[in-house]
Amino acid sequence: MLTAKDLMSINVIAVTAETEVRELAKILAANRISGVPVVDGLGKVIGVVTESDLIFQNKKVHIPTAFAILDAFFFLEDPEKMEKEMMKMAGTKVKDIYTSNPLTVRQDSPLEEVATLMAEKKIHTLPVLDENGQLIGVIGTSDIIRMIAEGK
């Protein structure tokens, strides 16, 4: 049975929360990858940042719908969500745009579990951790496709 260890890339490229967004874009483009783990000073995975996070920065601003009654405004959408989106769009460092508390797998996780998790949660970059919670690899959607192409 194939496991995460059989799929993962062991030459992991990771960034820190302080990495500049422009540098992140260069890393993703130069290595032809769609995302990277975000690690703290001890190498512990604290998040994941992807191409989607970079693309999000260039989207149009969506102003939430509101209506007024007697000089009071009522928002039909969550104003906090808009504030978070604005912060993400204006972010200059990875800490401003990454997804914290990412889903991860262990190296002995079966391929079916990995593929199901990635498909159901729409994950494109999945960190692989050892028994001590240390980053030892990463699985991208291209790794799954490669296994399919190889007939495994």
N, C-alpha and C positions, 0 to 999 in steps of 0.2 A: 504494500500500500504506500502510495506517495504521500509525503508529509511536507510541511512548510519548509523544512530543511532542504528538501530536494528542489524546491521552487525558488527559494530566496536568492537574492543577490547578496554576496557577502562583502563586496567592496562598497560599503554604505557611504553615501554622501549625505551629510547632515549639516544643518545650520543651527545657529543659536537665535534666541529671541532678539538679540541686538544686531543681527545681520541686516544690512540695508536692503530694501525691496529691489533696488536696481541690481545689486549684487546677486540676489536670489534669482532674478530673471536671467542673468548671465549664466549662472550655474545650471539652471534648468535647460536653457537653450544649448549650452556647450556640451552637456552630457546627454541630451535628447531624452530627458526623463520628465515625468509629469508632476512629480512631487517629491518632497524629502521630509524626513523626520526633523523635528525641532528638539534639541537637547539642551539641558542645563549644563552648568559648569562641571558636574560630575558625570556627564554622559547619559543621564537618565532622560528618557523620552517624556517630554512635556506637551507635545503636540505634533501636528502635521501641517505642512503648508503646501499648496498645490497650484497648478496653473490656474485653476478656477478662482483661487483667491486673488491672483494677479489680475485676471480678467474682470473680476468684480469691481476693481478700482476704476475701471474705465466705463462702467455702465452709467446710464442716465440716472439722475436723482429722481426718486419717486416721492412726490409730496403726498402724504396721507390725506384721504378724504375727510373733511370735517363739515359740520353744519353749525350755524349759530342760532341760539334761542335766547332772547332777552340779554344780549351782550355777553353771553357765555358760549364758548366754542366746545363742541363735542367731537372728538376724533373717532372715526369708525375703525381705525386701525391703531395699533399700539405705538404711541409716540416714542417709547423706549427702543423699539425695534428700529425706528427711523434714526434715532441718535446713534445706535450701534453701527448701522449701515454707513452713516456719515463718517464716523470715526474710522471705519475700515477703508472707506474710499479715500480718505485723506492720509492714511497711514504711510509712513516712510520706512518703518522697520518691520521685520517679521512679527514682532510682538503685537503689532497693530492689526495683523490680518490673519494669523494662523488659527487653526482649530485646536483648542486645548482638550485635554483628556481624550486622546484618540483611542479608537479600538485597536487592540494589538492581538497577536497570536503567539503561542509558544512554538518552538522549533519542531515539536512532535505533533502539532495539530494536523489532522488529515486534510488532504487536498479538498475533499468534498466540503469540509467545514470552512476552509479558507474561501473557496469559490462561492459558497452560499452566503457567507458574511459579506464578501465584496459585492455580490450581486444585489442582495437585499438591502444593504445599507448604502449602496452606490459609492463604495470606497474604491479609489484608484491607487492609493499608496497605503500599504499595511505593514507597520513595523513588526519585526519578529524579535521576541525577547527570550533570553535564557531563563533558567530556573531562578536566578537572582534578580530578574527584572532588568538586566542589562541588554542594550541593543546589540544584536549580533547579525541582523540581516534586515532586508526589506523586500516585500513582494509587491510588484506592480501588476497592473492588468496585462502588460506585455509578457510577464513571466507565465501567466496562466495560458495566454494564447500560444506561447512558445511550446508549452507542454502538449497542448492540443495538436499543434503542427507536427510535433515529433511522434505523435501517436501513443503517448504514454497515458 
